[in-house]
Structures are given as C-alpha cells and as structure tokens.
Amino acid sequence: MKTKSFLQFVGPSVALMVLLLAVPLATTFYLSVRNCSLEMEMVKIEESTPFGLKETLTQRAKLDGSGKAIQNCSFVGLDYYKKVLGLDASAATVVDQPDGPKGTAVDDKAGNEFLGALKFTMVYTFVTLPFVLGIGFLLALAVNNVTQNLKGFIISASLLPFIITPVVAALSIKWLFRDNGLVPYLLSNVGIQVFWMAQAWSARVLIIVYGIWHVVPFAFIVLYAGLQSVPQDSLEAATIDGASRWQKLRYVTLPHLAPLLLFITLIHLMDAYRVFEPVLVLTQGAFTTSVQYLTYHILLNENNPYKASAAAVLTLIGIVFLLIPLLVKTWREQKRGY
C-alpha cells in the first residue's frame, strides 16, 4: 500500500484518537503539575441598616482591567502526586510513637485513603475476572447446545444486564439488597438476616456481585460468537480418534477461543480498574472506595481540580501496569505468527 493511501485510510481514526484521547490526557497531566489560586484583596463594603450605614471588611478576588479575576499559577511538579499517595512530608503528622523515637512523622489520611482504594480496586478486578470468564464461557456452551428456537430469547435475556447503563444496574442491585428488598425478605424467611448496606464486608460483596452480573453478558456474547467459528473438521477428526467431550473441549475448543479470552481479559481489566458507579450508588464511599471514586471524592469535597488530575493520572498509570504483561504476551505471540 502506498504511503499516501495508508495515511488517507488511517488518518481519520488517528485524528479522532488524538482529539478524544491524547488531548484530554495531555490536559489532565498539565493540570496535575500546576497550581492556580486567585489573588485576593480586602475591600470595604457599605451596608445600609436601620441604624445608618455600616462598613464591613471582606475578602474578594482581585480583578484586572477587563473585570476578570486574577490568578497566580505556578509549576508544582509532583507535589500533588505526593499528596494523593500520602508521601508529602509537609502534610505528614508528627506524633510520639510509644515504641519509637519522639517526633516520628507518619503518613496522613491521604496515603491511607489511596492505599485502601487501590487495595479494593485490585481485589475487585482480580476476583471478578475468573467469574466473568468462567460463567461467560459456560453460558456460551449452554446456549450453543440449545435448540435454535430458544437461542434468540436466551441471548436477548442474557444481554439485558450489559445493555442497561451502569448506574441503573447498580441501583437494581441496591433495590434488591436494601433492608426492605426482595433478597433480605427471602433470607429472613429461612432465619438469615443480613443488613447488606450497613456493613463493610457485605457492601464490598455487593459491588463484586454487580461487577460479575454486569460484565458476564459481554464475555458470553463474545465467546458464543467464537464458538460459531470452531473448525468442525477438527471436532469430527477428534471424534473419529475417540476423543471424549472433555478432550475435544480442552484440545480443540479452548485453544481456538484463547485469543478471545485474552481480549475479554484486556477489556475487563481496563473497565474493572476504573470501577466507579457501584461504589457511588451502593456505598457512597462509606465502607469502601476505588481509585476512580477517590478522584471524584477529591474533586467534590476538596474542590481541587489539580489534585484530582493527579489522581486521574495515577489511575491511568495503574491501568497501564495491569495491561503490560498481557500486551507483551500478545505482541510475542503475534511476532511468532500464532
């Protein structure tokens, strides 16, 4: 293919990726290493009261000649990254340790929050992954073996959790497991009473259940499509050679689906590491949090877009580290021509 034809072919896609991905990422990184604050001034305000005029001093943003607020911006480097990670020495609390020297500096709350969010995010990611792959594969096998008349209905019903928006899906889980919901009512009839929204362990279990329920349909439909392309001649040859159903599944079907399993793993790792909606809807960060929710929390409560940008960049770095082993494996296999 000529260079001109190649550029015309990939040019629109590259332009869209730069516009929708590269520019926002560069802007986010730019904000994460800067800090801007309004230049304030003290002014006198005269207020009319029943007892006459009253002068009060108040603080307001200083305005330039065009009436815009004056901002002082400076380069802060990795300061906000250190604050998010709890590594900022100026933010550390100095306490007297009972078994150590006096005046020992310990990490502030920010470090504990980030480590806690990272821990749960990793647990959520790696606990949901095998269930997504396993249940999705079993569903694909089951649907592939049912009659043609039932396949359309089962596929449509199975895709519903994946089609609805994440917030609505999380609300569905919340309504089912709230104190007066259907699941607690059924469990109470057999003598089991669990307050799912009032305990940390149960809230985390609900978030994991949401992750499995919401993503399994994606794995199912991808693997079901892959089963349609399994070479029938290989299956027939294995049958003639006396292979059992399990052997045909292990040595013919699974190797054929391996690239699809890797694809589902890549997509799920990226999505699971950015888990946000179930944490917001089910717990509001009360019992557990995630690295994506931590960015929202910083922006909402601290009103600091620069620190939130640093948290967002750290989230992206975490996704990259998760994907590196799988991407390297895929690259090596493609290089060998598999």
C-alpha positions in Angstrom: 0.0 0.0 0.0 1.3 3.4 -0.9 2.1 5.8 1.9 -0.5 8.3 0.7 -3.2 5.7 0.6 -2.2 4.4 4.0 -2.4 7.9 5.5 -5.8 8.5 3.9 -7.0 5.2 5.4 -5.8 5.7 9.0 -5.8 9.5 9.1 -9.4 10.0 10.3 -9.0 7.3 13.0 -5.7 8.8 14.2 -7.2 12.4 14.2 -10.2 11.2 16.3 -7.9 9.4 18.8 -5.8 12.5 19.2 -8.8 14.7 19.7 -10.7 12.4 22.0 -7.9 10.7 23.9 -4.5 12.3 23.5 -5.6 15.9 24.1 -7.7 15.2 27.2 -4.8 13.1 28.7 -2.2 15.8 28.0 -4.5 18.4 29.5 -5.0 16.3 32.6 -1.3 15.8 33.0 -0.7 19.5 32.5 -3.2 20.4 35.3 -1.7 17.8 37.6 1.7 19.6 37.7 0.3 23.1 38.2 -1.5 25.1 40.8 -3.5 28.2 40.3 -5.0 30.4 43.1 -7.0 33.6 43.0 -5.3 36.8 44.0 -7.4 38.1 46.9 -7.8 41.6 48.2 -9.6 43.2 51.2 -12.3 45.7 50.3 -14.7 47.8 52.3 -18.4 47.3 51.8 -21.1 49.8 52.9 -24.3 48.3 54.0 -27.5 50.2 54.7 -29.1 49.3 58.0 -31.9 50.8 60.1 -29.2 52.5 62.2 -27.4 54.0 59.2 -24.5 52.9 57.0 -22.3 50.2 58.2 -18.8 49.4 56.8 -17.5 45.9 56.8 -14.2 44.4 55.6 -14.5 41.4 53.3 -12.2 39.5 51.0 -12.8 39.0 47.3 -10.9 38.1 44.2 -8.8 40.9 42.7 -10.0 41.9 39.2 -7.9 43.1 36.3 -8.8 45.9 33.9 -11.2 43.7 31.9 -13.1 42.6 35.0 -11.6 39.1 35.1 -10.3 37.5 38.3 -6.5 37.5 38.6 -5.0 34.1 39.0 -1.5 33.2 40.1 -0.3 29.9 38.5 2.9 28.1 39.3 4.6 24.8 38.4 4.4 22.4 41.4 5.9 19.3 39.8 5.0 16.1 41.6 3.6 17.8 44.7 0.0 16.7 44.1 1.0 13.2 43.3 2.8 13.0 46.6 -0.3 14.3 48.4 -2.5 11.8 46.7 -0.1 9.0 47.7 0.4 10.4 51.2 4.1 11.0 50.6 4.1 14.7 51.1 6.4 15.4 54.1 4.8 18.8 54.8 1.4 17.0 55.1 2.6 14.3 57.5 1.5 14.3 61.1 4.2 14.3 63.7 3.4 12.1 66.7 5.2 10.4 69.6 5.4 6.7 68.9 5.1 4.6 72.1 7.8 2.2 71.0 10.0 4.5 69.0 11.7 7.9 69.0 9.6 11.0 69.7 8.6 13.2 66.9 8.1 10.4 64.3 6.4 11.5 61.1 3.6 9.3 59.9 1.6 9.3 56.7 -1.5 11.5 56.7 -5.0 10.3 55.8 -4.5 10.8 52.1 -2.0 7.9 52.0 -4.3 5.6 53.8 -7.2 6.5 51.5 -5.2 5.8 48.4 -3.8 2.5 49.6 -7.3 1.4 50.7 -8.8 2.4 47.4 -6.0 0.7 45.5 -6.4 -2.5 47.6 -10.1 -2.8 47.0 -9.7 -1.9 43.3 -7.2 -4.7 42.8 -9.4 -7.2 44.8 -12.5 -6.2 42.7 -10.5 -6.6 39.5 -9.0 -10.0 40.1 -11.9 -11.5 41.9 -14.4 -10.7 39.2 -12.2 -11.7 36.3 -12.3 -15.5 36.7 -16.1 -15.4 37.4 -16.6 -13.3 34.2 -14.6 -15.7 32.1 -15.9 -18.9 33.7 -19.6 -18.0 33.8 -19.5 -16.4 30.4 -17.9 -19.5 28.9 -20.4 -21.9 30.5 -23.3 -19.7 29.3 -21.8 -19.7 25.8 -21.5 -23.5 25.8 -25.0 -23.9 27.1 -26.6 -21.6 24.6 -24.6 -23.2 21.8 -26.2 -26.6 22.6 -29.9 -25.5 23.0 -32.4 -25.6 20.2 -32.5 -22.8 17.6 -35.9 -21.6 18.7 -34.7 -20.9 22.2 -31.3 -19.2 21.3 -32.8 -15.8 20.3 -34.7 -15.5 23.6 -31.9 -16.6 25.8 -29.3 -14.4 24.1 -31.7 -11.3 24.4 -32.4 -12.0 28.1 -28.7 -12.6 28.9 -27.6 -9.3 27.3 -30.0 -7.2 29.4 -27.6 -6.6 32.4 -24.9 -5.4 29.9 -27.2 -3.2 27.9 -28.6 -1.1 30.8 -26.5 1.8 32.0 -24.1 1.1 34.9 -25.9 3.5 37.3 -29.3 1.8 36.6 -27.6 -1.7 37.0 -26.1 -0.6 40.4 -29.5 0.7 41.5 -31.1 -2.6 40.6 -28.6 -4.4 42.9 -29.2 -1.8 45.6 -33.0 -2.2 45.5 -32.8 -6.0 45.6 -30.5 -6.0 48.7 -31.7 -3.0 50.7 -33.2 -3.7 54.1 -36.8 -4.0 52.8 -35.7 -5.5 49.5 -36.5 -8.9 48.0 -33.3 -10.7 48.9 -33.3 -9.8 52.7 -37.0 -10.8 52.8 -36.4 -14.2 51.3 -33.3 -14.8 53.6 -35.3 -13.7 56.6 -37.9 -16.5 55.9 -35.1 -19.1 56.4 -33.7 -17.4 59.5 -30.9 -15.4 57.9 -30.8 -11.7 58.5 -28.0 -9.6 56.8 -28.0 -5.8 56.6 -26.2 -5.6 53.3 -25.9 -1.8 53.2 -24.7 -1.3 56.8 -21.6 -3.5 56.9 -18.3 -3.1 55.0 -17.9 -6.8 54.0 -21.4 -7.1 52.7 -21.2 -3.8 50.8 -17.9 -5.0 49.1 -19.6 -8.3 48.2 -22.4 -6.4 46.6 -20.0 -4.4 44.5 -18.3 -7.6 43.3 -21.7 -9.2 42.6 -22.6 -6.2 40.5 -19.3 -6.4 38.6 -19.9 -10.1 37.7 -23.5 -9.7 36.9 -23.0 -6.7 34.7 -20.0 -7.9 32.7 -20.7 -11.6 32.2 -23.1 -11.0 29.3 -20.2 -9.3 27.4 -17.9 -12.3 27.9 -20.8 -14.6 27.0 -21.7 -13.0 23.6 -18.0 -12.8 22.6 -17.3 -16.4 23.4 -20.6 -17.6 21.9 -19.6 -15.8 18.6 -16.2 -17.6 18.9 -17.9 -21.0 19.2 -19.6 -20.5 15.9 -16.2 -20.4 14.2 -14.7 -23.5 15.8 -13.5 -25.7 12.9 -15.9 -28.6 12.6 -13.4 -30.8 10.7 -11.1 -30.7 13.8 -14.0 -31.7 16.1 -15.0 -34.5 13.7 -11.4 -35.8 13.5 -11.2 -35.8 17.3 -14.5 -37.7 17.5 -13.2 -40.3 15.0 -10.0 -40.7 17.0 -12.1 -41.5 20.1 -11.7 -38.2 22.0 -14.2 -37.6 24.8 -16.3 -34.4 25.0 -13.9 -33.0 27.6 -10.9 -33.7 25.5 -12.5 -32.0 22.5 -13.2 -29.0 24.7 -9.7 -28.9 26.1 -7.6 -29.6 23.0 -9.8 -28.1 20.2 -12.3 -25.5 21.5 -10.3 -23.8 24.2 -7.2 -23.2 22.1 -9.4 -21.8 19.4 -11.0 -19.4 21.9 -7.7 -18.4 23.6 -7.4 -15.1 21.7 -11.0 -14.2 22.6 -10.3 -15.0 26.3 -7.3 -12.7 26.2 -9.4 -10.0 24.5 -12.1 -10.2 27.2 -9.4 -10.1 29.9 -7.8 -6.9 28.5 -11.2 -5.2 28.3 -12.3 -6.3 31.8 -9.0 -5.2 33.4 -9.4 -1.7 32.0 -13.0 -1.4 33.0 -12.7 -3.1 36.4 -9.8 -0.8 37.4 -12.0 2.2 36.7 -14.9 0.9 38.8 -16.9 3.9 39.9 -20.7 3.6 39.6 -21.4 0.7 42.1 -19.2 2.4 44.7 -21.1 5.7 44.3 -24.5 4.1 44.3 -24.1 1.3 46.8 -21.8 2.9 49.4 -21.1 6.5 48.5 -17.6 5.7 49.7 -18.7 5.0 53.2 -17.3 1.5 53.6 -15.1 1.1 50.6 -13.7 3.2 47.8 -11.9 2.8 44.5 -9.1 4.8 42.8 -11.7 6.2 40.4 -14.0 7.2 43.2 -11.1 8.8 45.0 -10.7 11.2 42.1 -14.4 12.1 42.3 -14.1 12.5 46.1 -11.1 14.8 45.8 -12.8 17.0 43.2 -16.2 17.1 45.1 -15.0 17.6 48.7 -11.7 19.4 48.2 -12.7 21.3 45.1 -9.2 20.9 43.8 -9.1 20.0 40.1 -5.3 19.9 40.1 -5.0 17.2 42.8 -7.9 15.4 41.2 -6.0 15.5 37.9 -3.0 13.9 39.6 -5.3 11.1 41.0 -6.7 10.6 37.5 -3.2 10.2 36.0 -2.3 7.7 38.7 -5.4 5.7 37.8 -4.2 5.7 34.2 -0.7 4.6 35.2 -2.3 1.7 37.2 -4.2 0.5 34.1 -1.1 0.6 32.0 0.8 -1.5 34.6 -2.0 -4.0 34.6 -2.1 -4.4 30.9 1.7 -4.5 30.2 2.1 -8.3 30.9 -0.9 -9.2 28.6 0.2 -6.8 25.9 3.7 -8.2 25.9 2.3 -11.7 25.7 0.1 -10.7 22.8 3.0 -9.0 21.0 5.2 -12.0 21.3 2.5 -14.3 20.0 1.9 -12.1 17.0 5.6 -11.8 16.4 5.8 -15.7 16.3 2.8 -15.7 13.9 0.4 -17.5 16.2 
